[in-house]
Amino acid sequence: MSAQRPYVISIAGFDPSAGAGVLSDLKCFEAHRVYGFGICSALTIQTDADFLQNDWMSAEQIIAQFRPLLKKFPVPVAKIGLIKDLDTLEEVCIDLSLHNPEIKIIVDPILKASAGYKFHEWNVYPEKLKNVLKRLYLITPNFLEMESLGSGQEVHAVCKDWSQDLAVLLKGGHNSTAPGTDFLYQATQRLELKPASSEIFQKHGSGCVLSAAISAELALGKSLSESCLLAKQYTYNFLHSNPSLLGYHSS
């Protein structure tokens, strides 16, 4: 009989193409041999290339989905992707922590779909954003998302400032000066994670995959820096799994 797998929760949008969101996260969790619970935060109509429509789940609807699971199962990590707004995110984080004060909450801030659909402008609520950040273990924005969240301030300076309260993984996407290089900020430390290759096949949902892989590795007991390194390699394999926009998950 195999050992019990750790549990991880994904709170994310339902993407019918399964390239991103909760379906993609669950495939990533299974490949990492952790047991994933899937909580729907939005119902989307999209393909791998086009985003057509979105219907949000309220905080109450999201919380109602995960409360019975947290009461029954020990869940060390929760990954949050697409979500309605900062108020909803804050309510969800509060409830997660009430059930497990030690839970590591990871947020992948999806502000805009790769197909161009715009979801959020969180930077217009700086105090609310600051309060939410204090409830997180890790946030994983790409370069353009960090520019938006930091209201145009120098990106690395904002990461360094935020890292006094939580870890920040600045993803290398859209970074013209260091393409493909991720930067992990933890308090006074900065770790550079360089890409294995500059030649990749673009994939729908690659940011979701990276944050989901980090979540899985953390649930397996890895340190944050090791989790980020392993997740970057996993995402590289995902990007190179085939030339289409929909990647394959494998251990």
C-alpha positions as CSV (number, residue, x, y, z in Angstrom):
1,M,0.0,0.0,0.0
2,S,1.4,3.4,-1.0
3,A,1.9,6.2,1.5
4,Q,-0.9,8.8,1.9
5,R,-0.4,11.7,-0.4
6,P,-0.5,15.3,0.9
7,Y,-3.5,17.4,0.0
8,V,-3.5,20.7,-1.9
9,I,-6.4,23.0,-2.8
10,S,-6.7,25.0,-6.0
11,I,-9.1,27.9,-6.0
12,A,-9.3,28.9,-9.7
13,G,-11.4,29.5,-12.7
14,F,-13.0,26.7,-14.7
15,D,-11.4,26.7,-18.2
16,P,-13.2,24.3,-20.5
17,S,-10.0,23.8,-22.5
18,A,-8.3,22.6,-19.3
19,G,-5.2,24.5,-20.3
20,A,-5.4,26.8,-17.4
21,G,-7.3,27.2,-14.1
22,V,-8.6,24.6,-11.8
23,L,-8.5,21.7,-14.3
24,S,-4.9,22.4,-15.2
25,D,-3.9,22.7,-11.6
26,L,-5.5,19.3,-10.8
27,K,-3.5,17.7,-13.6
28,C,-0.3,19.3,-12.3
29,F,-1.1,18.0,-8.8
30,E,-1.7,14.5,-10.0
31,A,1.6,14.5,-11.9
32,H,3.4,15.6,-8.7
33,R,1.6,12.8,-6.7
34,V,-0.3,15.1,-4.4
35,Y,-4.1,14.9,-4.0
36,G,-5.7,18.1,-5.4
37,F,-9.1,19.5,-4.4
38,G,-10.6,21.8,-7.0
39,I,-12.7,24.9,-6.0
40,C,-14.3,26.9,-8.8
41,S,-13.9,30.7,-8.5
42,A,-15.2,31.6,-12.0
43,L,-17.0,29.9,-14.9
44,T,-15.3,30.9,-18.1
45,I,-16.0,30.4,-21.8
46,Q,-12.7,30.2,-23.6
47,T,-10.4,28.1,-25.8
48,D,-6.6,27.9,-25.7
49,A,-6.5,31.1,-27.8
50,D,-9.7,33.1,-27.2
51,F,-11.4,34.3,-24.0
52,L,-15.1,35.0,-24.6
53,Q,-17.0,35.3,-21.3
54,N,-16.6,35.1,-17.5
55,D,-19.0,34.6,-14.6
56,W,-17.7,35.1,-11.1
57,M,-18.3,33.0,-8.0
58,S,-18.9,35.1,-4.9
59,A,-16.7,34.7,-1.7
60,E,-19.6,32.9,-0.1
61,Q,-19.9,30.4,-3.0
62,I,-16.1,29.7,-2.9
63,I,-16.0,29.3,0.8
64,A,-19.0,27.0,0.8
65,Q,-17.0,24.7,-1.6
66,F,-13.9,24.4,0.5
67,R,-15.1,24.5,4.1
68,P,-16.3,20.8,4.2
69,L,-12.9,19.7,2.7
70,L,-10.9,21.7,5.2
71,K,-12.9,20.3,8.1
72,K,-12.2,16.7,7.0
73,F,-8.7,16.8,5.5
74,P,-5.4,18.4,6.5
75,V,-4.5,20.9,3.7
76,P,-1.1,22.5,4.1
77,V,-1.2,24.6,0.9
78,A,-3.9,26.6,-1.0
79,K,-3.3,28.0,-4.4
80,I,-5.5,30.9,-5.6
81,G,-5.7,31.9,-9.3
82,L,-8.5,33.9,-11.0
83,I,-10.8,35.5,-8.5
84,K,-13.4,38.3,-8.6
85,D,-11.7,41.1,-6.7
86,L,-9.6,42.0,-3.7
87,D,-12.6,41.9,-1.3
88,T,-13.4,38.3,-2.4
89,L,-9.7,37.3,-2.1
90,E,-9.4,38.8,1.4
91,E,-12.6,36.9,2.6
92,V,-11.3,33.7,1.1
93,C,-7.9,34.1,2.7
94,I,-9.4,34.9,6.1
95,D,-11.6,31.8,6.0
96,L,-8.8,29.5,4.9
97,S,-6.6,30.7,7.8
98,L,-9.5,30.3,10.3
99,H,-9.6,26.6,9.4
100,N,-5.8,26.2,9.4
101,P,-3.7,29.0,10.7
102,E,-0.6,27.3,9.3
103,I,-1.9,27.0,5.7
104,K,0.4,28.5,3.0
105,I,-1.6,30.6,0.7
106,I,-0.2,31.2,-2.8
107,V,-1.7,33.7,-5.2
108,D,-1.1,33.8,-8.9
109,P,-2.5,37.3,-9.7
110,I,-4.3,36.9,-13.1
111,L,-5.0,40.5,-14.0
112,K,-5.4,39.9,-17.8
113,A,-6.0,36.8,-19.9
114,S,-3.4,36.0,-22.5
115,A,-6.1,36.5,-25.1
116,G,-6.4,40.1,-24.0
117,Y,-9.4,40.0,-21.7
118,K,-8.8,42.4,-18.7
119,F,-9.9,41.3,-15.2
120,H,-8.5,43.6,-12.6
121,E,-6.7,46.8,-11.6
122,W,-5.8,45.9,-8.0
123,N,-3.3,48.8,-7.8
124,V,-6.2,51.3,-7.5
125,Y,-6.9,49.9,-4.0
126,P,-3.4,50.2,-2.4
127,E,-4.5,49.8,1.2
128,K,-6.7,46.8,0.5
129,L,-3.9,45.2,-1.6
130,K,-1.5,45.8,1.3
131,N,-3.8,44.1,3.8
132,V,-4.3,41.1,1.5
133,L,-0.6,40.7,0.9
134,K,0.0,40.2,4.6
135,R,-2.2,37.1,4.5
136,L,-0.2,35.4,1.8
137,Y,2.8,33.1,1.8
138,L,3.8,33.7,-1.8
139,I,2.6,35.8,-4.8
140,T,3.7,34.9,-8.3
141,P,3.2,37.9,-10.7
142,N,4.9,38.1,-14.1
143,F,6.8,41.3,-15.1
144,L,3.8,43.2,-16.5
145,E,1.5,42.2,-13.6
146,M,4.1,43.5,-11.2
147,E,4.3,46.7,-13.0
148,S,0.6,47.1,-12.7
149,L,0.5,46.0,-9.0
150,G,3.3,48.4,-8.2
151,S,1.5,51.3,-9.9
152,G,4.4,51.9,-12.3
153,Q,7.2,51.9,-9.6
154,E,10.5,50.1,-10.4
155,V,9.5,46.4,-10.4
156,H,12.4,45.0,-8.4
157,A,12.2,47.7,-5.8
158,V,8.5,46.8,-5.2
159,C,9.4,43.1,-4.9
160,K,12.1,43.9,-2.4
161,D,9.6,46.1,-0.4
162,W,6.9,43.4,-0.4
163,S,9.2,40.7,0.5
164,Q,9.3,42.0,4.1
165,D,5.8,40.6,4.5
166,L,5.7,37.6,2.1
167,A,7.7,35.9,-0.6
168,V,7.5,37.2,-4.1
169,L,8.3,35.2,-7.2
170,L,8.7,37.6,-10.1
171,K,8.2,35.5,-13.2
172,G,10.4,36.1,-16.2
173,G,7.6,36.4,-18.7
174,H,7.5,39.8,-20.5
175,N,10.9,40.9,-19.0
176,S,12.9,42.3,-21.9
177,T,16.1,42.8,-19.9
178,A,16.2,39.2,-18.5
179,P,13.8,37.1,-20.5
180,G,12.8,33.8,-18.9
181,T,14.7,34.6,-15.6
182,D,12.6,34.4,-12.5
183,F,13.5,36.2,-9.3
184,L,12.5,34.9,-5.9
185,Y,12.4,37.5,-3.1
186,Q,12.4,36.4,0.5
187,A,13.1,39.1,3.1
188,T,16.7,40.2,2.5
189,Q,17.4,37.4,-0.1
190,R,17.1,37.4,-3.9
191,L,17.5,34.2,-5.8
192,E,17.8,34.2,-9.6
193,L,16.2,31.2,-11.5
194,K,17.6,31.2,-15.0
195,P,15.8,29.5,-17.9
196,A,17.2,26.2,-19.3
197,S,16.7,27.5,-22.8
198,S,15.5,30.6,-24.6
199,E,13.7,28.5,-27.2
200,I,10.2,27.4,-26.0
201,F,6.8,26.7,-27.3
202,Q,4.3,29.2,-25.8
203,K,1.5,27.6,-23.8
204,H,-1.9,28.6,-22.6
205,G,-1.8,28.5,-18.8
206,S,1.9,28.3,-18.2
207,G,1.7,30.7,-15.2
208,C,-1.0,28.5,-13.6
209,V,1.3,25.5,-14.1
210,L,4.3,27.1,-12.4
211,S,2.3,28.2,-9.3
212,A,0.5,24.9,-9.1
213,A,3.8,23.0,-9.3
214,I,5.3,25.2,-6.5
215,S,2.2,24.5,-4.4
216,A,2.6,20.7,-4.9
217,E,6.3,20.8,-4.0
218,L,5.7,22.8,-0.9
219,A,3.0,20.2,0.2
220,L,5.6,17.5,-0.4
221,G,7.8,19.2,2.2
222,K,10.3,21.1,0.0
223,S,11.6,24.5,0.9
224,L,10.3,27.5,-1.1
225,S,13.5,28.0,-3.0
226,E,13.7,24.3,-3.9
227,S,10.0,24.2,-4.8
228,C,10.5,27.2,-7.2
229,L,13.5,25.5,-8.8
230,L,11.7,22.2,-9.3
231,A,8.6,23.9,-10.5
232,K,10.6,25.9,-13.1
233,Q,12.0,22.7,-14.5
234,Y,8.5,21.1,-14.5
235,T,7.1,24.1,-16.4
236,Y,10.0,23.9,-18.9
237,N,9.1,20.3,-19.6
238,F,5.4,21.4,-19.9
239,L,6.3,24.1,-22.4
240,H,8.4,21.6,-24.5
241,S,5.8,18.8,-24.3
242,N,4.4,19.6,-27.8
243,P,4.3,22.6,-30.2
244,S,0.6,23.5,-29.6
245,L,-0.8,26.0,-27.1
246,L,-2.1,23.1,-24.9
247,G,0.7,21.4,-22.9
248,Y,1.0,17.9,-21.5
249,H,1.5,17.2,-17.8
250,S,3.9,14.4,-16.8
251,S,6.1,13.6,-13.8
